[in-house]
Amino acid sequence: VMFSLRNELATLLNIIQKLKITKAQKHKVNDLVGGYMLRLPPL
């Protein structure tokens, strides 16, 4: 029981880490888009 629990915990941590990375990448893209929009002259 202890082994499977540890296995599930590791899987859960992997998923959380992937989500964090995805979120960070999304923020990076948003920052790039935001910076680009700021540089464009207002229409």
Stockholm file with secondary structure:
# STOCKHOLM 1.0

chainA/1-43         VMFSLRNELATLLNIIQKLKITKAQKHKVNDLVGGYMLRLPPL
#=GR chainA/1-43 SS CHHHHHHHHHHHHHHHHHHHHHHHHHHHHHHHHHHHHHHSCCC
#=GC SS_cons        CHHHHHHHHHHHHHHHHHHHHHHHHHHHHHHHHHHHHHHSCCC
//
